[in-house]
Amino acid sequence: MEIEPEDERILAGEFGETRQKMMEILVALGKVFGAERLVQITSAQVSGASYKTIGPYGLEWLGQLDARAVVPAVLNPIGMPRGRWQEMGVDYDFAKKQNAVIAAYERLGIRLDCTCTPYYQTSPKFGDHLAWSESSAVSYANSVIGARTNREGGPGALAAAIIGKTPCYGLHLSAHRKPQVVIDAVTDDRVFSIAHYGALGYLAGKLVGNRIPYFRNIRPDADGLKALGAAMAATGAVALYHVEGITPEACRFKFNVTGLETNVIDRGDIEQIFSRIPVDAVAVGCPHCSPGELKTAALLLSGKKVHIPFYLFTAQAVIEANKNTVELIEKSGARVYADTCMVVSPVMERYKAIMVNSGKAFAYVPGMCGAVARIGTIEECVAVATS
Ligand code: F3S
């Protein structure tokens, strides 16, 4: 692997032990994956932020590091809303450890925007190289924006934030961004909601594994794309997909998909995973809610009261830019929390059955929260919580 003279000096320890360690991580990753060089990145998104997932050893490792990020870098969701953890019911001991994790990242120059939708704050551009780690954010950046990132592990993304570069392999290279399998979705004329796109992604991810799918016959908006990609990244390992006529790179491949394996997913397949089981909580915002999703929830909840806990998760910056909407939602008794989510917060482990409108949450809630999951549209979520 070609290493530039400045990077050789970092490797030799001239700029401190932490930068040396971080460069060693990047070079080791590059060698394993056959990268020919490192490439400059414009931003990083670092996972391994919830104390629930990194535990004491991760915290100890972070505490030993001494350097600062050189590109804009944000954190993945953590285990609690920073300003409202007591209200959410997070216990003091967990909060103390979670705050220690946050403090360690802050010392490293990572911004404390704890979100899986960093694209609502830092807007990467088509063709930018990134080092992002949360799977739904990676999928959105690659597929919807046309930026380029592999799915980085926590240490790889942190190393990239501190060095400002990442190994150039995989999805950083045009040759590795071609579709490998076609999915024809048969949707019909009825409403195809965000939850339906999540359910389509849930099924498609199982079907395609880690291949790059090319969808035909669907017309998702940005929130639908977000839901589709997040679910495929959860049930498969899809980090890039194309939607004919919609996503920015699809036009490059329109005439090159003939001969690829083609699968059909129809409305009946999708509706089979919707159920009517009773639930004791509702949680939406996986990935974190967009301003539009918050507005829809506010309209639906207007003049109603929730009778079971109803959580909406989003980024702090989205809350701050939509204060009136958040106030309207919270008048119903529902709660809009930043920084965390239904999967990484230990609070969600207290419920037996959770209703979500996300294919990704539907896939993860059973394993991560020990609860049964039910998927439904946002209209159905509100109806269940308020009736
Ligand atoms: Fe985001 Fe948590 Fe879902 S990190 S994508 S809301 S599992």
Boltz pocket constraint, residues with backbone or C-beta under 6 A from the ligand:
constraints:
  - pocket:
      binder: B
      contacts: [[A, 77], [A, 116], [A, 134], [A, 136], [A, 230], [A, 285], [A, 286], [A, 287], [A, 288], [A, 313], [A, 340], [A, 341], [A, 342], [A, 343], [A, 344], [A, 360], [A, 361], [A, 364]]
      max_distance: 6.0
